[in-house]
């Protein structure tokens, strides 16, 4: 019995835990990759559309609704709604400076959008950095387990050593197979998220200047 089935059959409880941990890391990273790919693809289409709809509106009062219609519940519409709330009641919280309120509420809305854009990236970075070491640990433990089992036999041939030891190297390959997609996705998705961050920051700055004209 060779390959993955042989490793699983001959491995002990710790080897099985390591293999299941790599499987869980792979499933989690692929879930994040697919989810964030769809989210960022939608955001790349909707954010420019919502910003354009905001500035194309006939009046300031209609601008927020136009952005919300172009991107319902989206990132740019959240900024537009924060701006609409400030414009609707500029004298609320009179003990606070209006420019300070504008700056703070737009910053909070921008921070919320940023957290949505970068959600899951820590998991991808963690999987990409730790999966190779988890796989290496599985290989080292598997080699130790295989050599201990071989030492109990009186006659040892090269085939008796090469087979079990070779099967344990599957864990190193599995660790790399889990880590490489996570690292590539982290870099690609991070680049897209940063581009959207810059676009939203520019929109927030424009809104701050607009709301300053009371």
Secondary structure, 3 states (H helix, E strand, C coil): CCHHHHHHHHCCHHHHHHHHHHHHHHHHHHHHHHHHHHHHHHHHHHHHHHHHHHHHCCCHHHHHHHHHHHCCCCHHHHHHHHHHHHHHCCCCCCCCCHHHHHHHHHHHHHHHHHHHHHCCHHHHHHHHHHHHHHHHHHHHHHHHHHHHHHHCCCCCCHHHHHHHHHHHHHHHHHHHHHHHHHHHHHHHHHHHHHHHHHHHHHHHHHHHHHHCCC
